Amino acid sequence: MTVLLLVVVFGVLWLPGLAVAAALRRTGWAVLGAAPALTFGLAGLAGPVFGLLGVPWRPWTCLIFLAVVVAVAAVARRWLPGDTNAEPETWRRAGFAGIGAALLVAAAVGAVVLALGMRGMDAVSQIWDMSFHGNAIRHITDSGDPDPAGLGVIADRQGEAGFFYPNGFHLIGSLVHGITGQPPPTVLNGLVVAVATLLVPLATAGFAAGLGLRVGAVAAAVVVSTTFGNLPYLLWSYGGLYPYALALGLVGPALALAVRWLKDGDPGVLPMGVLAALGVLVVHPSAAVVLAVFGILVVLLRDFPLRWGRLGLLTGLTVLALLPLLGGLLSVTPRVAEFQPFWAASSDAGTAVLRVFTLVGVVPQPGEAAPPAQWVLAVLVFGGLLVMLRVPAWRWVPAAVLVFAALYVLSVTSDHPVARVLVAPWWNDSFRLVAVLPLVGALAAGYLLDEVRRRVGDWRAAVLLLAGYLGATGGYVVANSERVREVYRPGPVTADVAAGLRRLTELVPPGTGVMNDNGDGSTWSYGLVGRQTVVPYFGNYPPGSDRAVLLEKFDEVATDPRVRDLVREYEIGYAVVATPMLYGKERTPGLRELDGPPFRLVYENPGFRIYQLTPPET
């Protein structure tokens, strides 16, 4: 089943985007690397259309939509002249051999990291955001609702006003779930494998080759791409930021398509550039901001003549494609801008800068070991940035590193309101900012290694350099696998909790509400066994809201009229209590005292208890 799952994951990510590119007869590494971005862009287009027409999100409806888009593209290509391949050096036999070999090496490094860190394809992620992502995938599969606002039932069953969550990641995950029948945790792990073994290295190839790097530089950049700790491994271990990690991987090839349009004016590339940008946004808006910043720097520091009409057309069409999402984005913008992190500034400027230069980045939490420095990789990255400064075409790369390094330093050293506003698009998370650096850091390292090879004048020198890098560092697989292991470390979803959730589906009649704690493994109930609970999300709820009241006072149902009314409204007949708790959480007050009337224990194992709420005696 694992092989089938991975075949479906890779197919769903790449084939729709490649079908559009084939219909437009456009090729190249940038196109190949951008194929997942095009796929997510198609999902971003289909979602609002399906919602407007009342079409359910199903594999067969998506196939019909794809067929229509491909047919339109095939007809339109007759009026879209232009070079089908803008990468004459890399997109030929020598390029296939060198870059192809590099892709195999990078994929092997990523696979080893996962093999050492993941506890099998059916392992359940044990950290913050993962129950939301798993529940969201099952919700879309069950309901067929592709509307980004539809996930409000997962985050807040009352239907939080103005709720909006770009759901491209979950739409694609739902297709995999529907096709394979595998549970959401396994689907999520399949996406992890795809990101670490193919998406990151192939996106790097598309980014580098699409912007004109030589074959040797592209190959070297690809090899180092899966050795960075900050992307994707760190993002997986800090909160389970799966959509953001994937979206960052889409940024490079999407930018390459946009630059290809600005330089060459190839009309066949224009719709792909717009679609890829939309794909980045619907997976994660923070990554779309990264794409915008990169694009602005490329334009400001360009070495090519810019036709403002092309830039205007690209910008206008992108905004037009975003219109269905614009209302939702604007509705959440104030909340993002006002967001206050749960942590204060935690580092001095000198230490923060050192973390940037050693590619460590993250400030460890109390009791947590600091990530190891990546000294060898840092030398390659910052050495490459210095060389790039001398080349006008590539000065935007050091500028991008400077921008995001500065934002990172601000995020960990200052609580000033201005600093908080500047980093608000990344939710004031320092690890989201430092994860941007590997995108351009891989290009810099590849550029430096190729410069050394060029001066030596022998391609075998490049092979020796890369072999030496992997030999000296081991590809950082041990350190990076520790990051992955953090995702699956023993946590709130134990074997006892999983057994208890399965028993819950047998004991509780359909339609009966189940009260649970938002700090234990029961939040995974819907994603794991398909049984919805009253609180399917680990987050906090506004004071006075239904869930906040139930979490605070559920055990007072016999004496509190408001709680009693909510129990009737949500038809709650059972409650569950699981151990251990999610890291940083403690038992909610409303579920601490259930051992007595009106609650009756009906199931118990060492890590899970099910209570039935008995009617009051008359």
C-alpha positions in Angstrom: 0.0 0.0 0.0 2.9 2.4 0.6 4.0 2.2 -3.0 0.5 2.8 -4.2 0.1 5.8 -1.8 3.4 7.4 -3.0 2.5 6.8 -6.7 -0.8 8.6 -6.1 0.8 11.4 -4.1 3.4 12.1 -6.8 0.8 11.7 -9.6 -1.7 14.1 -8.0 1.1 16.7 -7.3 2.7 16.6 -10.7 0.5 15.3 -13.4 -2.2 18.0 -13.5 0.4 20.8 -13.8 2.4 18.9 -16.4 -0.8 18.3 -18.4 -1.4 22.1 -18.6 2.3 22.7 -19.6 2.1 20.0 -22.2 -1.1 21.5 -23.7 0.8 24.9 -23.9 3.8 23.0 -25.3 6.2 24.6 -22.8 9.1 22.7 -21.4 12.2 23.2 -19.2 13.3 22.6 -15.7 11.3 25.6 -14.5 8.2 24.0 -15.9 9.0 20.6 -14.4 9.7 22.2 -11.0 6.6 24.4 -11.1 4.3 21.5 -12.0 3.1 21.1 -8.3 2.5 24.9 -8.1 0.4 24.7 -11.3 -1.5 21.8 -9.7 -2.3 23.8 -6.6 -3.2 26.8 -8.8 -5.7 24.6 -10.6 -7.1 23.6 -7.2 -7.3 27.3 -6.3 -9.3 28.0 -9.5 -11.5 25.0 -9.1 -12.4 25.5 -5.5 -14.4 28.8 -5.9 -16.0 27.5 -9.2 -17.1 24.3 -7.6 -18.5 26.2 -4.6 -20.4 28.6 -6.8 -21.9 25.8 -8.9 -22.5 23.4 -6.0 -20.1 20.8 -7.4 -18.6 18.5 -4.8 -14.8 18.2 -4.5 -14.2 14.7 -5.8 -11.5 13.1 -7.9 -13.8 12.6 -10.9 -15.1 16.3 -10.7 -11.5 17.4 -10.6 -10.6 15.3 -13.6 -13.4 16.9 -15.6 -12.2 20.4 -14.6 -8.7 19.5 -15.6 -9.8 18.2 -18.9 -11.7 21.4 -19.6 -8.6 23.5 -18.7 -6.3 21.4 -20.8 -8.6 21.6 -23.8 -8.8 25.4 -23.5 -5.0 25.6 -23.2 -4.6 23.3 -26.2 -6.9 25.5 -28.3 -5.2 28.7 -27.1 -1.7 27.6 -27.9 -2.4 28.2 -31.6 -2.3 31.9 -30.8 0.6 31.6 -28.4 3.8 31.7 -30.4 7.1 31.6 -28.6 10.0 29.4 -27.7 8.8 26.3 -26.0 12.1 26.0 -24.1 14.0 28.9 -22.7 16.7 26.8 -21.1 18.9 25.7 -24.1 21.9 24.8 -21.9 20.3 22.8 -19.1 17.4 21.2 -21.0 19.5 18.9 -23.2 21.4 15.6 -22.8 24.3 17.0 -20.8 21.8 18.8 -18.5 19.7 15.8 -18.1 22.7 13.7 -17.1 24.2 16.2 -14.6 21.0 17.5 -13.1 19.3 14.1 -13.2 22.2 12.6 -11.2 22.0 15.4 -8.7 18.3 14.9 -8.3 18.9 11.2 -7.5 21.5 12.1 -4.9 19.3 14.8 -3.3 16.3 12.4 -3.2 18.5 9.7 -1.6 19.6 12.2 1.1 16.0 13.2 1.8 14.9 9.6 1.9 17.6 8.6 4.4 16.6 11.5 6.6 13.0 10.3 6.6 14.0 6.6 7.1 15.9 7.6 10.2 13.4 10.0 11.6 9.9 8.8 10.6 8.3 5.9 12.5 6.7 4.4 9.5 4.2 5.7 7.0 1.3 5.2 9.4 3.0 7.2 12.2 0.8 10.0 13.6 2.3 13.4 13.9 2.4 14.4 17.6 2.6 18.2 17.4 0.5 21.2 17.4 -1.1 21.8 13.9 -1.2 18.3 12.7 -4.6 17.3 14.1 -6.1 20.3 12.3 -4.6 19.4 9.0 -5.6 15.7 9.3 -9.2 16.7 10.3 -9.4 19.2 7.5 -8.4 16.6 4.9 -11.1 14.2 6.1 -13.7 17.0 6.3 -13.2 18.0 2.7 -13.4 14.3 1.6 -16.6 13.7 3.6 -18.3 17.0 2.8 -17.0 17.7 -0.7 -16.8 21.3 0.3 -13.8 23.1 -1.3 -14.6 26.5 0.1 -11.7 27.9 2.2 -14.3 29.3 4.7 -15.6 25.7 5.1 -12.8 24.8 7.4 -14.3 27.0 10.0 -16.2 24.0 11.2 -12.9 22.4 12.2 -11.4 25.5 13.8 -14.7 26.7 15.4 -17.9 24.8 15.2 -19.9 28.0 15.9 -18.7 29.2 12.5 -16.3 31.9 13.4 -17.2 35.2 11.7 -14.8 36.0 8.8 -13.0 32.7 9.1 -10.7 32.1 6.1 -8.0 29.5 5.7 -6.4 28.9 2.3 -7.0 25.2 1.8 -5.0 24.2 -1.3 -2.9 21.8 0.7 -5.9 20.1 2.1 -7.7 20.0 -1.2 -4.9 18.0 -2.7 -4.6 15.9 0.4 -8.3 15.1 0.2 -7.9 13.8 -3.4 -5.1 11.5 -2.2 -7.3 10.4 0.7 -10.3 9.8 -1.6 -8.3 7.8 -4.2 -6.3 5.6 -1.8 -8.6 5.3 1.2 -5.6 5.8 3.4 -6.2 7.7 6.7 -5.2 11.3 6.9 -2.0 10.7 9.0 -0.7 8.4 6.3 -1.7 10.9 3.6 0.2 13.6 5.4 3.3 11.3 5.6 3.0 10.7 1.9 3.2 14.4 1.3 6.2 14.6 3.6 8.0 12.0 1.5 7.1 13.9 -1.7 8.5 17.2 -0.4 11.7 15.8 1.0 12.6 13.5 -1.9 11.4 15.2 -5.0 9.6 18.6 -4.5 12.5 20.4 -2.8 15.3 19.2 -5.2 13.2 19.5 -8.4 12.0 22.9 -7.4 15.6 23.9 -6.8 16.5 22.7 -10.3 13.6 24.7 -11.7 14.5 27.8 -9.8 18.2 27.7 -10.7 17.9 26.5 -14.3 14.9 28.7 -14.9 16.9 31.8 -13.9 19.8 30.8 -16.1 22.4 29.1 -13.9 24.9 26.8 -15.7 24.4 23.0 -15.5 27.1 22.6 -12.9 25.7 25.3 -10.6 22.2 23.8 -11.0 23.4 20.3 -10.2 25.4 21.5 -7.1 22.4 23.5 -5.9 20.2 20.5 -6.2 22.6 18.3 -4.2 22.7 20.6 -1.2 19.0 21.5 -1.3 17.9 18.5 0.9 20.8 19.0 3.4 19.5 22.3 4.9 18.0 21.9 8.4 15.8 24.9 8.3 13.8 23.8 5.2 11.8 21.6 5.3 12.8 19.6 8.4 12.7 22.4 11.0 9.3 23.6 9.8 7.9 20.1 10.3 9.2 19.8 13.8 8.1 23.3 15.0 4.3 23.1 15.0 3.9 20.8 12.0 3.9 23.6 9.4 3.4 21.2 6.5 1.5 23.6 4.2 4.1 26.4 4.7 7.0 24.1 4.1 5.5 22.8 0.9 4.5 26.3 -0.3 8.1 27.6 0.1 9.2 24.8 -2.2 6.8 26.2 -4.8 8.3 29.8 -4.7 11.4 29.3 -6.7 10.0 27.8 -9.9 7.0 30.1 -9.8 9.4 33.1 -9.7 11.4 31.5 -12.6 8.3 31.4 -14.7 7.5 35.0 -13.9 11.0 36.2 -14.8 10.9 34.1 -18.0 7.8 36.1 -19.0 9.3 39.4 -18.1 12.5 38.7 -20.1 11.2 36.9 -23.2 7.5 37.9 -23.3 6.6 34.3 -24.1 2.7 34.3 -24.0 2.6 30.6 -23.3 4.5 31.2 -20.0 2.3 34.0 -18.8 -0.7 31.9 -17.8 1.6 29.4 -16.1 3.3 32.1 -14.1 -0.1 33.4 -12.9 -1.3 29.9 -12.1 1.9 29.1 -10.2 1.6 32.3 -8.2 -2.0 31.4 -7.3 -0.8 27.9 -6.3 1.7 29.4 -3.9 -1.0 31.6 -2.3 -3.7 28.9 -1.9 -1.2 26.6 -0.1 0.1 29.4 2.3 -0.2 33.2 2.0 3.1 33.7 3.9 4.9 32.0 1.1 3.1 34.2 -1.4 4.6 37.2 0.4 8.0 35.6 0.1 7.4 35.2 -3.7 6.3 38.9 -3.9 9.5 40.1 -2.0 11.7 38.0 -4.3 9.9 39.4 -7.3 10.3 43.0 -6.2 14.0 42.5 -5.6 14.5 40.9 -9.1 12.8 43.8 -10.7 14.7 46.4 -8.7 18.1 44.8 -9.2 17.4 43.5 -12.7 20.1 43.3 -15.4 17.6 43.0 -18.2 15.5 45.7 -19.9 12.1 45.7 -18.3 9.0 46.3 -20.4 6.5 47.7 -17.9 3.6 46.5 -19.9 4.6 42.9 -19.3 5.0 43.6 -15.6 1.6 45.3 -15.5 -0.1 42.4 -17.4 1.5 39.8 -15.1 0.4 41.8 -12.0 -3.1 42.4 -13.3 -3.8 38.9 -14.3 -2.4 37.6 -11.0 -4.7 40.0 -9.0 -7.6 38.9 -11.3 -6.9 35.2 -10.4 -6.9 36.1 -6.7 -10.2 37.9 -6.8 -12.3 34.9 -5.5 -9.9 34.8 -2.5 -9.5 38.5 -2.0 -12.5 38.9 0.3 -11.3 36.1 2.6 -7.7 37.4 2.6 -8.9 41.0 3.5 -11.1 39.6 6.3 -8.2 38.0 8.0 -5.6 40.7 7.4 -6.5 42.8 10.5 -6.3 39.7 12.7 -2.9 38.8 11.3 -1.6 42.4 11.7 -2.8 42.5 15.3 -1.5 39.0 16.2 0.6 38.9 19.3 3.0 36.0 19.7 3.0 33.8 22.8 6.7 34.5 23.2 8.7 37.6 23.8 12.1 38.5 22.3 14.5 35.8 23.2 17.9 36.7 21.9 20.5 39.5 21.6 21.4 40.8 18.2 24.9 39.3 18.1 23.7 35.8 18.9 20.9 36.1 16.4 23.3 37.2 13.6 25.6 34.3 14.5 22.7 31.9 14.2 22.0 33.2 10.7 25.7 32.8 9.6 25.8 29.2 10.9 22.4 28.3 9.5 21.0 27.5 12.9 18.4 30.2 13.1 16.0 28.9 15.7 16.3 30.1 19.3 15.8 26.9 21.4 12.9 26.8 23.9 13.6 26.2 27.6 14.9 22.6 28.1 15.5 22.2 24.3 18.8 21.5 22.8 20.0 24.1 20.2 20.1 22.8 16.6 23.7 22.1 15.5 25.5 24.6 13.3 25.9 23.7 9.6 29.4 25.2 9.3 30.4 23.6 6.0 27.2 24.4 4.3 27.3 28.0 5.7 30.8 28.5 4.1 29.4 27.4 0.8 26.3 29.6 1.1 27.9 32.8 2.2 30.9 32.3 0.0 28.5 32.0 -2.9 26.7 35.1 -1.9 29.9 37.1 -1.9 30.7 35.9 -5.4 27.1 36.7 -6.6 27.5 40.3 -5.4 30.0 40.8 -8.3 27.5 39.6 -10.9 24.6 42.1 -11.7 22.2 39.3 -12.6 22.5 37.7 -9.2 22.7 40.6 -6.8 19.1 40.2 -5.9 20.0 36.9 -4.2 22.3 38.4 -1.5 19.6 41.2 -1.1 17.0 38.5 -0.4 19.1 36.9 2.2 19.7 40.3 3.8 16.0 41.1 3.9 14.9 37.8 5.5 17.9 37.6 7.8 17.1 41.1 9.1 13.5 40.2 9.6 14.6 37.1 11.5 16.9 39.1 13.7 14.1 41.6 14.4 11.7 38.8 15.3 13.9 37.3 18.0 15.5 40.5 19.4 12.7 43.1 19.5 9.2 43.4 20.9 8.7 46.8 19.3 5.3 47.3 17.6 6.9 48.2 14.3 9.0 45.0 14.4 5.9 43.0 15.1 4.0 44.5 12.2 6.9 43.8 9.8 7.0 40.1 10.7 3.3 39.6 11.2 2.8 38.0 7.7 4.8 35.1 9.2 2.8 35.1 12.4 5.9 36.4 14.2 7.5 33.0 14.0 11.3 33.3 13.7 11.5 29.8 12.2 9.2 30.7 9.4 11.5 33.5 8.4 14.8 31.6 8.7 13.3 28.8 6.6 13.3 31.2 3.6 17.1 31.4 3.5 17.7 27.9 2.1 15.6 28.7 -1.0 18.3 31.2 -2.2 21.1 29.7 -0.1 21.0 26.6 -2.3 21.5 28.8 -5.4 24.5 30.5 -3.7 26.2 27.3 -2.7 25.7 25.9 -6.2 27.1 29.0 -7.8 30.2 28.9 -5.6 30.9 25.2 -6.3 30.4 25.8 -10.0 32.8 28.7 -10.0 35.5 26.5 -8.4 34.8 23.9 -11.0 35.0 26.4 -13.8 38.3 27.8 -12.7 39.8 24.3 -12.3 38.4 23.5 -15.8 37.4 19.9 -15.2 33.9 18.6 -14.5 35.4 15.9 -12.3 36.4 18.6 -9.9 32.8 19.4 -9.3 32.0 15.7 -8.6 34.9 15.6 -6.1 33.7 18.8 -4.4 30.2 17.5 -4.0 31.4 14.1 -2.8 33.7 15.8 -0.4 30.8 18.0 0.9 28.6 14.9 1.4 31.5 13.0 2.9 32.5 15.7 5.4 28.9 16.4 6.5 27.2 13.2 5.9 24.6 15.3 4.2 23.6 16.4 7.7 21.2 13.4 7.7 21.7 12.5 11.3 21.0 16.1 12.6 18.1 16.5 10.2 16.6 13.1 11.1 16.5 14.3 14.7 14.3 17.1 13.5 12.0 14.7 11.8 12.0 12.4 14.8 10.6 15.3 16.9 7.4 15.2 14.7 6.8 11.6 15.7 8.2 11.5 19.2 5.9 9.8 21.8 3.1 12.3 22.5 -0.6 12.5 22.9 -1.6 9.9 20.3 -0.4 6.6 21.9 -1.5 3.1 21.0 -3.9 3.3 24.0 -5.4 6.5 22.7 -5.8 5.1 19.2 -7.5 1.9 20.7 -9.8 4.1 22.8 -10.8 6.2 19.7 -11.6 3.0 17.8 -13.7 1.9 20.8 -15.5 5.2 20.8 -16.8 4.6 17.3 -18.3 1.4 18.5 -19.9 2.7 21.7 -21.3 6.0 20.7 -24.4 6.2 18.5 -24.1 8.3 15.3 -25.2 11.9 15.9 -24.3 11.9 19.6 -21.9 14.6 20.6 -18.7 13.7 22.3 -17.0 16.3 24.6 -13.2 16.2 24.7 -10.1 18.1 25.8 -8.4 20.3 23.3 -5.0 19.5 24.8 -4.9 15.7 24.4 -4.9 13.2 21.6 -8.7 13.2 21.2 -8.4 16.2 18.9 -7.2 13.6 16.3 -10.4 11.6 16.6 -12.0 12.8 13.3 -8.8 12.5 11.3 -7.9 9.0 12.8 -11.2 7.2 13.0 -13.8 9.5 11.4 -15.6 10.3 14.7 -16.2 14.1 15.2 -15.9 15.5 18.7 -17.1 18.8 20.1 -13.5 20.2 20.2 -11.6 18.9 17.2 -8.9 21.6 17.4 -6.1 22.3 19.9 -6.4 26.1 19.7 -7.7 28.5 22.3 -11.3 29.9 22.0 -12.7 33.3 22.8 -13.9 33.7 26.4 -17.6 33.1 26.6 -17.8 31.1 23.4 -19.5 27.7 23.5 -16.3 25.8 23.4 -14.6 28.0 26.0 -17.5 27.5 28.4 -17.6 23.7 27.9 -13.9 23.4 28.3 -14.0 25.4 31.5 -17.2 24.1 33.1 -18.4 20.9 31.4 -18.2 18.9 34.7 -20.7 21.4 36.2 -23.4 20.3 33.9 -25.6 19.3 36.8 -25.5 22.8 38.3 -24.8 25.3 35.6 -27.7 26.2 33.3 -25.5 27.6 30.5 -23.5 24.3 30.4 -26.7 22.3 30.5 -28.1 24.3 27.5 -24.9 23.7 25.5 -25.0 20.0 26.3 -28.5 19.9 24.9 -27.6 22.1 21.9 -24.6 19.9 20.9 -26.5 16.7 21.9 -23.5 15.7 24.1 -24.0 12.2 25.5 -20.4 11.2 26.1 -17.0 12.6 27.1 -13.5 11.3 26.6 -10.3 12.0 28.5 -6.9 10.9 27.1 -3.3 10.9 28.3 -0.6 12.1 27.8 -1.2 15.8 27.0 0.0 17.7 24.1 3.4 19.4 24.8 2.7 22.6 26.8 -0.9 21.8 27.6 -2.6 20.7 30.8 -6.0 19.2 31.5 -8.8 21.7 30.9 -10.8 22.4 34.2 -14.1 21.2 32.8 -12.8 17.6 32.3 -10.9 17.1 35.6 -13.8 15.9 37.7 -15.8 13.3 35.8 -15.6 10.4 38.2 -19.1 10.6 39.6 -22.7 11.5 38.8 -23.9 12.5 36.2 -20.9 10.8 34.5 -20.5 7.0 34.3 -17.2 5.4 33.1 -18.0 3.0 30.3 -14.6 2.2 28.9 -11.0 2.5 30.2 -7.5 1.6 29.2 -4.3 3.0 30.6 -4.4 6.1 28.3 -8.1 6.6 27.5 -11.4 6.9 29.3 -14.9 7.2 27.9 -17.7 8.6 30.1 -21.4 8.5 29.4 -23.4 11.4 30.5 -26.4 9.9 32.4 -29.8 11.7 32.6 -30.6 13.2 35.9 -32.7 11.1 38.3 -36.4 12.0 38.5 
